[in-house]
Amino acid sequence: MHELGICDAMLKMVRGIMKDEELTEISRITVEVGSLSGVMPNFLADCWVAVADGTELEHTEFVIEELAGTAQCMDCGEEFTADLNDLSCPNCRGKKLVPLTGKDLTLKEILAP
């Protein structure tokens, strides 16, 4: 479960930003998760609770925005919203796909009260 490592790294990053900006509290953290990133949003949320427990961020709202991934078929050139349950081109059913978007995990926003 790499989500635990991701949350641990985010916690350290947010703490560093809090120190740099001289903040004592963060009210909300927003993270964007692409559907092709390999990160499971529900696992990420659970792991955040675990790593933030007992820290100054344990009551911080943790918001996950899921972004749909797109892909392009190398056989016919079709661009489409990728479905992880059916990774084939909806036009020609080809399996040679290139991911275009939705591969990222981004710490989008840190909101102080």
N, CA, C and O atoms as CSV, one atom per row, in Angstrom:
chain,resi,resn,atom,element,x,y,z
A,1,MET,N,N,0.845,-1.180,0.000
A,1,MET,CA,C,0.000,0.000,0.000
A,1,MET,C,C,0.891,1.244,0.000
A,1,MET,O,O,1.328,1.704,1.055
A,2,HIS,N,N,1.153,1.777,-1.184
A,2,HIS,CA,C,2.008,2.952,-1.283
A,2,HIS,C,C,1.305,4.229,-0.854
A,2,HIS,O,O,1.955,5.261,-0.690
A,3,GLU,N,N,-0.012,4.181,-0.669
A,3,GLU,CA,C,-0.749,5.352,-0.203
A,3,GLU,C,C,-0.257,5.814,1.165
A,3,GLU,O,O,-0.267,7.011,1.453
A,4,LEU,N,N,0.173,4.879,2.007
A,4,LEU,CA,C,0.685,5.239,3.327
A,4,LEU,C,C,1.952,6.079,3.187
A,4,LEU,O,O,2.103,7.089,3.875
A,5,GLY,N,N,2.847,5.678,2.319
A,5,GLY,CA,C,4.067,6.444,2.076
A,5,GLY,C,C,3.774,7.812,1.477
A,5,GLY,O,O,4.431,8.799,1.805
A,6,ILE,N,N,2.785,7.860,0.601
A,6,ILE,CA,C,2.389,9.134,-0.012
A,6,ILE,C,C,1.865,10.080,1.061
A,6,ILE,O,O,2.235,11.254,1.091
A,7,CYS,N,N,1.013,9.579,1.934
A,7,CYS,CA,C,0.454,10.423,3.002
A,7,CYS,C,C,1.528,10.879,3.976
A,7,CYS,O,O,1.503,12.018,4.442
A,8,ASP,N,N,2.467,10.002,4.285
A,8,ASP,CA,C,3.571,10.378,5.163
A,8,ASP,C,C,4.381,11.515,4.529
A,8,ASP,O,O,4.753,12.471,5.209
A,9,ALA,N,N,4.647,11.404,3.237
A,9,ALA,CA,C,5.390,12.463,2.535
A,9,ALA,C,C,4.588,13.761,2.491
A,9,ALA,O,O,5.155,14.843,2.643
A,10,MET,N,N,3.269,13.662,2.283
A,10,MET,CA,C,2.422,14.866,2.275
A,10,MET,C,C,2.412,15.536,3.642
A,10,MET,O,O,2.470,16.761,3.741
A,11,LEU,N,N,2.338,14.727,4.694
A,11,LEU,CA,C,2.354,15.278,6.043
A,11,LEU,C,C,3.634,16.070,6.275
A,11,LEU,O,O,3.592,17.183,6.799
A,12,LYS,N,N,4.766,15.503,5.891
A,12,LYS,CA,C,6.048,16.204,6.043
A,12,LYS,C,C,6.084,17.475,5.203
A,12,LYS,O,O,6.593,18.502,5.651
A,13,MET,N,N,5.552,17.412,3.997
A,13,MET,CA,C,5.530,18.577,3.121
A,13,MET,C,C,4.669,19.695,3.720
A,13,MET,O,O,5.079,20.856,3.751
A,14,VAL,N,N,3.480,19.335,4.190
A,14,VAL,CA,C,2.583,20.335,4.770
A,14,VAL,C,C,3.191,20.927,6.039
A,14,VAL,O,O,3.093,22.133,6.266
A,15,ARG,N,N,3.809,20.103,6.856
A,15,ARG,CA,C,4.476,20.628,8.058
A,15,ARG,C,C,5.592,21.603,7.684
A,15,ARG,O,O,5.777,22.623,8.348
A,16,GLY,N,N,6.326,21.294,6.632
A,16,GLY,CA,C,7.377,22.200,6.165
A,16,GLY,C,C,6.811,23.532,5.707
A,16,GLY,O,O,7.379,24.587,5.990
A,17,ILE,N,N,5.692,23.482,5.000
A,17,ILE,CA,C,5.029,24.712,4.538
A,17,ILE,C,C,4.509,25.499,5.730
A,17,ILE,O,O,4.619,26.724,5.765
A,18,MET,N,N,3.940,24.795,6.715
A,18,MET,CA,C,3.455,25.478,7.913
A,18,MET,C,C,4.596,26.212,8.610
A,18,MET,O,O,4.431,27.350,9.049
A,19,LYS,N,N,5.736,25.568,8.709
A,19,LYS,CA,C,6.895,26.191,9.360
A,19,LYS,C,C,7.377,27.395,8.560
A,19,LYS,O,O,7.625,28.459,9.127
A,20,ASP,N,N,7.512,27.233,7.246
A,20,ASP,CA,C,7.983,28.325,6.384
A,20,ASP,C,C,7.055,29.533,6.424
A,20,ASP,O,O,7.505,30.679,6.413
A,21,GLU,N,N,5.745,29.256,6.472
A,21,GLU,CA,C,4.747,30.334,6.451
A,21,GLU,C,C,4.310,30.776,7.849
A,21,GLU,O,O,3.447,31.641,7.998
A,22,GLU,N,N,4.921,30.168,8.873
A,22,GLU,CA,C,4.618,30.472,10.265
A,22,GLU,C,C,3.130,30.279,10.582
A,22,GLU,O,O,2.498,31.129,11.209
A,23,LEU,N,N,2.589,29.142,10.135
A,23,LEU,CA,C,1.191,28.805,10.383
A,23,LEU,C,C,1.108,27.827,11.545
A,23,LEU,O,O,1.964,26.955,11.693
A,24,THR,N,N,0.091,27.971,12.357
A,24,THR,CA,C,-0.102,27.046,13.474
A,24,THR,C,C,-1.235,26.072,13.205
A,24,THR,O,O,-1.400,25.085,13.922
A,25,GLU,N,N,-2.017,26.353,12.168
A,25,GLU,CA,C,-3.179,25.520,11.887
A,25,GLU,C,C,-3.476,25.510,10.387
A,25,GLU,O,O,-3.266,26.502,9.690
A,26,ILE,N,N,-3.961,24.383,9.916
A,26,ILE,CA,C,-4.430,24.228,8.536
A,26,ILE,C,C,-5.855,23.713,8.633
A,26,ILE,O,O,-6.112,22.747,9.351
A,27,SER,N,N,-6.790,24.342,7.919
A,27,SER,CA,C,-8.186,23.893,8.014
A,27,SER,C,C,-8.536,22.843,6.959
A,27,SER,O,O,-9.372,21.972,7.199
A,28,ARG,N,N,-7.882,22.930,5.772
A,28,ARG,CA,C,-8.224,21.962,4.720
A,28,ARG,C,C,-7.034,21.731,3.803
A,28,ARG,O,O,-6.277,22.647,3.483
A,29,ILE,N,N,-6.895,20.491,3.396
A,29,ILE,CA,C,-5.909,20.106,2.389
A,29,ILE,C,C,-6.685,19.462,1.253
A,29,ILE,O,O,-7.514,18.582,1.485
A,30,THR,N,N,-6.419,19.899,0.021
A,30,THR,CA,C,-7.089,19.329,-1.143
A,30,THR,C,C,-6.052,18.659,-2.029
A,30,THR,O,O,-5.018,19.239,-2.360
A,31,VAL,N,N,-6.358,17.423,-2.403
A,31,VAL,CA,C,-5.471,16.617,-3.227
A,31,VAL,C,C,-6.233,16.184,-4.480
A,31,VAL,O,O,-7.387,15.763,-4.392
A,32,GLU,N,N,-5.592,16.286,-5.638
A,32,GLU,CA,C,-6.167,15.785,-6.885
A,32,GLU,C,C,-5.537,14.432,-7.197
A,32,GLU,O,O,-4.314,14.291,-7.198
A,33,VAL,N,N,-6.384,13.438,-7.461
A,33,VAL,CA,C,-5.913,12.092,-7.774
A,33,VAL,C,C,-6.443,11.694,-9.144
A,33,VAL,O,O,-7.653,11.594,-9.349
A,34,GLY,N,N,-5.534,11.469,-10.072
A,34,GLY,CA,C,-5.926,11.009,-11.399
A,34,GLY,C,C,-6.289,9.539,-11.376
A,34,GLY,O,O,-5.681,8.751,-10.650
A,35,SER,N,N,-7.275,9.173,-12.166
A,35,SER,CA,C,-7.755,7.784,-12.161
A,35,SER,C,C,-6.717,6.805,-12.704
A,35,SER,O,O,-6.837,5.601,-12.476
A,36,LEU,N,N,-5.698,7.296,-13.418
A,36,LEU,CA,C,-4.650,6.429,-13.950
A,36,LEU,C,C,-3.350,6.534,-13.148
A,36,LEU,O,O,-2.304,6.065,-13.596
A,37,SER,N,N,-3.415,7.145,-11.969
A,37,SER,CA,C,-2.219,7.370,-11.155
A,37,SER,C,C,-1.785,6.126,-10.383
A,37,SER,O,O,-0.641,6.038,-9.938
A,38,GLY,N,N,-2.685,5.178,-10.227
A,38,GLY,CA,C,-2.377,4.000,-9.417
A,38,GLY,C,C,-2.663,4.208,-7.948
A,38,GLY,O,O,-2.446,3.306,-7.139
A,39,VAL,N,N,-3.150,5.388,-7.589
A,39,VAL,CA,C,-3.472,5.711,-6.194
A,39,VAL,C,C,-4.972,5.499,-5.987
A,39,VAL,O,O,-5.794,5.998,-6.756
A,40,MET,N,N,-5.308,4.760,-4.952
A,40,MET,CA,C,-6.708,4.488,-4.622
A,40,MET,C,C,-7.196,5.570,-3.654
A,40,MET,O,O,-6.714,5.641,-2.524
A,41,PRO,N,N,-8.149,6.419,-4.080
A,41,PRO,CA,C,-8.606,7.519,-3.222
A,41,PRO,C,C,-9.083,7.081,-1.841
A,41,PRO,O,O,-8.786,7.754,-0.854
A,42,ASN,N,N,-9.813,5.975,-1.744
A,42,ASN,CA,C,-10.306,5.548,-0.430
A,42,ASN,C,C,-9.150,5.112,0.477
A,42,ASN,O,O,-9.187,5.363,1.682
A,43,PHE,N,N,-8.130,4.466,-0.085
A,43,PHE,CA,C,-6.954,4.097,0.707
A,43,PHE,C,C,-6.189,5.345,1.129
A,43,PHE,O,O,-5.689,5.422,2.251
A,44,LEU,N,N,-6.099,6.325,0.227
A,44,LEU,CA,C,-5.400,7.572,0.537
A,44,LEU,C,C,-6.071,8.272,1.718
A,44,LEU,O,O,-5.393,8.746,2.630
A,45,ALA,N,N,-7.392,8.337,1.702
A,45,ALA,CA,C,-8.136,8.982,2.793
A,45,ALA,C,C,-7.899,8.256,4.120
A,45,ALA,O,O,-7.677,8.892,5.150
A,46,ASP,N,N,-7.947,6.932,4.090
A,46,ASP,CA,C,-7.716,6.156,5.312
A,46,ASP,C,C,-6.294,6.341,5.831
A,46,ASP,O,O,-6.076,6.453,7.037
A,47,CYS,N,N,-5.340,6.371,4.925
A,47,CYS,CA,C,-3.936,6.533,5.322
A,47,CYS,C,C,-3.678,7.925,5.887
A,47,CYS,O,O,-2.866,8.085,6.799
A,48,TRP,N,N,-4.368,8.937,5.346
A,48,TRP,CA,C,-4.203,10.284,5.885
A,48,TRP,C,C,-4.636,10.313,7.352
A,48,TRP,O,O,-3.952,10.890,8.197
A,49,VAL,N,N,-5.765,9.693,7.642
A,49,VAL,CA,C,-6.247,9.638,9.029
A,49,VAL,C,C,-5.177,8.994,9.918
A,49,VAL,O,O,-4.919,9.462,11.027
A,50,ALA,N,N,-4.567,7.931,9.426
A,50,ALA,CA,C,-3.554,7.220,10.221
A,50,ALA,C,C,-2.307,8.055,10.459
A,50,ALA,O,O,-1.810,8.103,11.584
A,51,VAL,N,N,-1.787,8.716,9.424
A,51,VAL,CA,C,-0.539,9.465,9.607
A,51,VAL,C,C,-0.760,10.788,10.341
A,51,VAL,O,O,0.143,11.278,11.020
A,52,ALA,N,N,-1.950,11.365,10.209
A,52,ALA,CA,C,-2.223,12.651,10.871
A,52,ALA,C,C,-2.644,12.480,12.326
A,52,ALA,O,O,-2.628,13.443,13.093
A,53,ASP,N,N,-3.019,11.267,12.709
A,53,ASP,CA,C,-3.466,11.005,14.076
A,53,ASP,C,C,-2.393,11.418,15.085
A,53,ASP,O,O,-1.235,11.012,14.993
A,54,GLY,N,N,-2.816,12.234,16.047
A,54,GLY,CA,C,-1.899,12.669,17.097
A,54,GLY,C,C,-1.015,13.840,16.702
A,54,GLY,O,O,-0.162,14.259,17.485
A,55,THR,N,N,-1.203,14.375,15.503
A,55,THR,CA,C,-0.414,15.527,15.060
A,55,THR,C,C,-1.290,16.780,15.049
A,55,THR,O,O,-2.495,16.714,15.288
A,56,GLU,N,N,-0.668,17.906,14.769
A,56,GLU,CA,C,-1.413,19.169,14.675
A,56,GLU,C,C,-2.358,19.184,13.474
A,56,GLU,O,O,-3.171,20.099,13.344
A,57,LEU,N,N,-2.264,18.188,12.597
A,57,LEU,CA,C,-3.114,18.126,11.404
A,57,LEU,C,C,-4.233,17.087,11.515
A,57,LEU,O,O,-4.936,16.837,10.536
A,58,GLU,N,N,-4.406,16.485,12.684
A,58,GLU,CA,C,-5.385,15.399,12.801
A,58,GLU,C,C,-6.823,15.857,12.580
A,58,GLU,O,O,-7.666,15.032,12.229
A,59,HIS,N,N,-7.132,17.119,12.769
A,59,HIS,CA,C,-8.501,17.604,12.565
A,59,HIS,C,C,-8.642,18.390,11.265
A,59,HIS,O,O,-9.674,19.016,11.021
A,60,THR,N,N,-7.623,18.357,10.449
A,60,THR,CA,C,-7.654,19.047,9.160
A,60,THR,C,C,-8.539,18.273,8.187
A,60,THR,O,O,-8.421,17.056,8.051
A,61,GLU,N,N,-9.417,18.998,7.522
A,61,GLU,CA,C,-10.259,18.355,6.503
A,61,GLU,C,C,-9.367,17.919,5.341
A,61,GLU,O,O,-8.544,18.699,4.863
A,62,PHE,N,N,-9.527,16.699,4.896
A,62,PHE,CA,C,-8.720,16.131,3.812
A,62,PHE,C,C,-9.662,15.846,2.642
A,62,PHE,O,O,-10.468,14.917,2.692
A,63,VAL,N,N,-9.549,16.652,1.598
A,63,VAL,CA,C,-10.455,16.564,0.450
A,63,VAL,C,C,-9.715,15.936,-0.724
A,63,VAL,O,O,-8.599,16.333,-1.058
A,64,ILE,N,N,-10.353,14.953,-1.340
A,64,ILE,CA,C,-9.786,14.304,-2.516
A,64,ILE,C,C,-10.684,14.595,-3.711
A,64,ILE,O,O,-11.880,14.303,-3.696
A,65,GLU,N,N,-10.085,15.176,-4.747
A,65,GLU,CA,C,-10.795,15.411,-6.002
A,65,GLU,C,C,-10.284,14.385,-7.007
A,65,GLU,O,O,-9.092,14.339,-7.308
A,66,GLU,N,N,-11.183,13.574,-7.517
A,66,GLU,CA,C,-10.795,12.545,-8.474
A,66,GLU,C,C,-10.915,13.095,-9.892
A,66,GLU,O,O,-11.936,13.672,-10.265
A,67,LEU,N,N,-9.854,12.905,-10.675
A,67,LEU,CA,C,-9.839,13.369,-12.052
A,67,LEU,C,C,-9.835,12.172,-12.993
A,67,LEU,O,O,-9.050,11.239,-12.827
A,68,ALA,N,N,-10.715,12.212,-13.977
A,68,ALA,CA,C,-10.773,11.130,-14.954
A,68,ALA,C,C,-9.540,11.174,-15.847
A,68,ALA,O,O,-9.062,12.245,-16.221
A,69,GLY,N,N,-9.043,10.007,-16.176
A,69,GLY,CA,C,-7.903,9.907,-17.075
A,69,GLY,C,C,-8.352,9.728,-18.506
A,69,GLY,O,O,-9.406,9.150,-18.771
A,70,THR,N,N,-7.555,10.222,-19.420
A,70,THR,CA,C,-7.839,10.026,-20.839
A,70,THR,C,C,-6.687,9.263,-21.472
A,70,THR,O,O,-5.554,9.288,-20.990
A,71,ALA,N,N,-7.005,8.593,-22.549
A,71,ALA,CA,C,-6.000,7.809,-23.267
A,71,ALA,C,C,-6.232,7.960,-24.768
A,71,ALA,O,O,-7.293,8.398,-25.212
A,72,GLN,N,N,-5.216,7.587,-25.531
A,72,GLN,CA,C,-5.318,7.588,-26.983
A,72,GLN,C,C,-4.942,6.197,-27.488
A,72,GLN,O,O,-3.972,5.590,-27.035
A,73,CYS,N,N,-5.729,5.721,-28.426
A,73,CYS,CA,C,-5.477,4.416,-29.025
A,73,CYS,C,C,-4.380,4.560,-30.080
A,73,CYS,O,O,-4.454,5.424,-30.954
A,74,MET,N,N,-3.377,3.712,-29.989
A,74,MET,CA,C,-2.277,3.749,-30.951
A,74,MET,C,C,-2.674,3.115,-32.291
A,74,MET,O,O,-1.995,3.320,-33.297
A,75,ASP,N,N,-3.754,2.359,-32.306
A,75,ASP,CA,C,-4.201,1.733,-33.554
A,75,ASP,C,C,-5.034,2.676,-34.413
A,75,ASP,O,O,-4.782,2.820,-35.609
A,76,CYS,N,N,-6.039,3.325,-33.794
A,76,CYS,CA,C,-6.939,4.167,-34.601
A,76,CYS,C,C,-6.850,5.654,-34.275
A,76,CYS,O,O,-7.437,6.467,-34.989
A,77,GLY,N,N,-6.129,6.035,-33.210
A,77,GLY,CA,C,-5.972,7.451,-32.866
A,77,GLY,C,C,-7.075,8.029,-32.001
A,77,GLY,O,O,-7.018,9.202,-31.634
A,78,GLU,N,N,-8.069,7.233,-31.672
A,78,GLU,CA,C,-9.192,7.699,-30.851
A,78,GLU,C,C,-8.704,8.157,-29.474
A,78,GLU,O,O,-7.904,7.467,-28.841
A,79,GLU,N,N,-9.180,9.317,-29.006
A,79,GLU,CA,C,-8.942,9.787,-27.646
A,79,GLU,C,C,-10.224,9.597,-26.859
A,79,GLU,O,O,-11.306,9.911,-27.356
A,80,PHE,N,N,-10.120,9.081,-25.624
A,80,PHE,CA,C,-11.309,8.752,-24.865
A,80,PHE,C,C,-10.998,8.765,-23.364
A,80,PHE,O,O,-9.839,8.735,-22.949
A,81,THR,N,N,-12.061,8.812,-22.571
A,81,THR,CA,C,-11.925,8.694,-21.120
A,81,THR,C,C,-11.640,7.233,-20.807
A,81,THR,O,O,-12.415,6.344,-21.162
A,82,ALA,N,N,-10.526,7.001,-20.143
A,82,ALA,CA,C,-10.096,5.634,-19.853
A,82,ALA,C,C,-10.878,5.054,-18.686
A,82,ALA,O,O,-11.104,5.727,-17.680
A,83,ASP,N,N,-11.281,3.819,-18.825
A,83,ASP,CA,C,-11.991,3.079,-17.794
A,83,ASP,C,C,-11.081,1.951,-17.330
A,83,ASP,O,O,-10.776,1.043,-18.103
A,84,LEU,N,N,-10.645,2.001,-16.076
A,84,LEU,CA,C,-9.716,0.985,-15.576
A,84,LEU,C,C,-10.292,-0.424,-15.609
A,84,LEU,O,O,-9.540,-1.399,-15.593
A,85,ASN,N,N,-11.598,-0.543,-15.655
A,85,ASN,CA,C,-12.223,-1.864,-15.737
A,85,ASN,C,C,-12.248,-2.410,-17.163
A,85,ASN,O,O,-12.495,-3.597,-17.374
A,86,ASP,N,N,-11.991,-1.538,-18.140
A,86,ASP,CA,C,-11.975,-1.958,-19.544
A,86,ASP,C,C,-10.957,-1.094,-20.287
A,86,ASP,O,O,-11.307,-0.088,-20.903
A,87,LEU,N,N,-9.703,-1.503,-20.218
A,87,LEU,CA,C,-8.644,-0.729,-20.872
A,87,LEU,C,C,-8.498,-1.150,-22.330
A,87,LEU,O,O,-7.528,-1.790,-22.735
A,88,SER,N,N,-9.510,-0.758,-23.092
A,88,SER,CA,C,-9.467,-0.968,-24.533
A,88,SER,C,C,-10.160,0.209,-25.200
A,88,SER,O,O,-10.976,0.896,-24.586
A,89,CYS,N,N,-9.831,0.427,-26.438
A,89,CYS,CA,C,-10.395,1.537,-27.201
A,89,CYS,C,C,-11.889,1.293,-27.449
A,89,CYS,O,O,-12.267,0.214,-27.905
A,90,PRO,N,N,-12.732,2.273,-27.156
A,90,PRO,CA,C,-14.166,2.083,-27.403
A,90,PRO,C,C,-14.501,2.103,-28.895
A,90,PRO,O,O,-15.586,1.677,-29.292
A,91,ASN,N,N,-13.582,2.591,-29.715
A,91,ASN,CA,C,-13.812,2.672,-31.153
A,91,ASN,C,C,-13.440,1.375,-31.868
A,91,ASN,O,O,-14.250,0.819,-32.610
A,92,CYS,N,N,-12.196,0.887,-31.643
A,92,CYS,CA,C,-11.714,-0.287,-32.384
A,92,CYS,C,C,-11.409,-1.487,-31.490
A,92,CYS,O,O,-11.027,-2.548,-31.984
A,93,ARG,N,N,-11.577,-1.321,-30.166
A,93,ARG,CA,C,-11.293,-2.341,-29.146
A,93,ARG,C,C,-9.800,-2.660,-29.032
A,93,ARG,O,O,-9.421,-3.661,-28.423
A,94,GLY,N,N,-8.954,-1.807,-29.617
A,94,GLY,CA,C,-7.510,-1.986,-29.521
A,94,GLY,C,C,-7.035,-1.887,-28.084
A,94,GLY,O,O,-7.660,-1.226,-27.255
A,95,LYS,N,N,-5.933,-2.545,-27.798
A,95,LYS,CA,C,-5.379,-2.581,-26.438
A,95,LYS,C,C,-4.091,-1.774,-26.310
A,95,LYS,O,O,-3.554,-1.645,-25.209
A,96,LYS,N,N,-3.587,-1.229,-27.414
A,96,LYS,CA,C,-2.359,-0.423,-27.358
A,96,LYS,C,C,-2.759,1.027,-27.108
A,96,LYS,O,O,-3.143,1.752,-28.026
A,97,LEU,N,N,-2.660,1.428,-25.847
A,97,LEU,CA,C,-3.123,2.743,-25.424
A,97,LEU,C,C,-1.982,3.557,-24.836
A,97,LEU,O,O,-1.046,3.022,-24.242
A,98,VAL,N,N,-2.089,4.867,-25.022
A,98,VAL,CA,C,-1.140,5.803,-24.424
A,98,VAL,C,C,-1.934,6.694,-23.468
A,98,VAL,O,O,-2.859,7.383,-23.898
A,99,PRO,N,N,-1.586,6.689,-22.173
A,99,PRO,CA,C,-2.295,7.579,-21.244
A,99,PRO,C,C,-1.940,9.040,-21.543
A,99,PRO,O,O,-0.775,9.371,-21.766
A,100,LEU,N,N,-2.944,9.898,-21.546
A,100,LEU,CA,C,-2.734,11.321,-21.823
A,100,LEU,C,C,-2.870,12.170,-20.566
A,100,LEU,O,O,-2.039,13.042,-20.307
A,101,THR,N,N,-3.906,11.919,-19.793
A,101,THR,CA,C,-4.136,12.664,-18.543
A,101,THR,C,C,-4.563,11.683,-17.456
A,101,THR,O,O,-4.883,10.526,-17.729
A,102,GLY,N,N,-4.562,12.171,-16.223
A,102,GLY,CA,C,-5.034,11.357,-15.109
A,102,GLY,C,C,-3.961,10.511,-14.460
A,102,GLY,O,O,-4.269,9.598,-13.693
A,103,LYS,N,N,-2.693,10.804,-14.760
A,103,LYS,CA,C,-1.591,10.027,-14.186
A,103,LYS,C,C,-1.024,10.677,-12.927
A,103,LYS,O,O,-0.182,10.086,-12.250
A,104,ASP,N,N,-1.473,11.874,-12.612
A,104,ASP,CA,C,-0.852,12.661,-11.547
A,104,ASP,C,C,-1.569,12.565,-10.213
A,104,ASP,O,O,-2.756,12.250,-10.129
A,105,LEU,N,N,-0.806,12.846,-9.192
A,105,LEU,CA,C,-1.303,13.051,-7.831
A,105,LEU,C,C,-0.751,14.414,-7.431
A,105,LEU,O,O,0.464,14.606,-7.388
A,106,THR,N,N,-1.640,15.356,-7.139
A,106,THR,CA,C,-1.217,16.733,-6.896
A,106,THR,C,C,-1.760,17.250,-5.569
A,106,THR,O,O,-2.950,17.126,-5.279
A,107,LEU,N,N,-0.881,17.825,-4.779
A,107,LEU,CA,C,-1.304,18.549,-3.587
A,107,LEU,C,C,-1.777,19.903,-4.090
A,107,LEU,O,O,-0.969,20.801,-4.328
A,108,LYS,N,N,-3.077,20.045,-4.251
A,108,LYS,CA,C,-3.664,21.193,-4.935
A,108,LYS,C,C,-3.756,22.437,-4.059
A,108,LYS,O,O,-3.470,23.546,-4.511
A,109,GLU,N,N,-4.161,22.245,-2.795
A,109,GLU,CA,C,-4.441,23.419,-1.963
A,109,GLU,C,C,-4.216,23.107,-0.488
A,109,GLU,O,O,-4.549,22.030,0.006
A,110,ILE,N,N,-3.644,24.080,0.182
A,110,ILE,CA,C,-3.520,24.045,1.646
A,110,ILE,C,C,-4.179,25.315,2.138
A,110,ILE,O,O,-3.729,26.417,1.827
A,111,LEU,N,N,-5.243,25.163,2.903
A,111,LEU,CA,C,-6.007,26.307,3.340
A,111,LEU,C,C,-5.839,26.538,4.833
A,111,LEU,O,O,-6.102,25.654,5.648
A,112,ALA,N,N,-5.401,27.729,5.172
A,112,ALA,CA,C,-5.269,28.123,6.575
A,112,ALA,C,C,-6.530,28.889,6.969
A,112,ALA,O,O,-7.123,29.583,6.143
A,113,PRO,N,N,-6.934,28.764,8.223
A,113,PRO,CA,C,-8.159,29.466,8.666
A,113,PRO,C,C,-8.016,30.970,8.627
A,113,PRO,O,O,-8.956,31.688,8.967
